[in-house]
């Protein structure tokens, strides 16, 4: 059994949501962005990103967090695409930081991070 991938949790769109990039979705992120995860993370962290980078990080992390692929695409279309670019960028950076470094959130009462 593989350990659970680190999860970023925050309000997004219309409710609290989980964002996670387990290994199989990191590989898919590399495929759809045509960039290795290290280079992609470096690019985003440095602010040298493409809009597709931001959208794909969020879409795939929503899938990793439990959304269906159709729902994830709809959420990105509704709550990322029409909003200021830096809102989506900030979320994508938080997701990648969690995927690369693990969760730094302190457990809430009841044990959930």
Steps between C-alpha positions, in 0.01 A plus 500: 500500500637840399496784753240770442624797300522832688176697472438873485156595636326832448177669398471501121201598292204414715639273774805365682698273271802271507782537245750216466757391243585134555778351283273392212357852471845657524593289199186620321589860591842448345337356188241776447748782569788329316720590799660299780355569844821662629519740208126572520517573873808720451323686219187561708689593817702753297185647344607383152184298434252447220127520555468133405746414780270663756181344364645150474651502850162595645295265279716196570524579872121519519485153343760379750287652775196296399320695227404327176697612194186668361429682825864610533499646147169677568631646827810637327284646222265663753735611778849538349474596133281811542677630812821706523798285405680550830214341698545172313877539511499529881294181528722313253812601696341382827409168339853447364660603830289235674582237237873575515549576870204339676231665704602763750146542632451415864238234573160639594304361790386154400833425327423635151771715341 
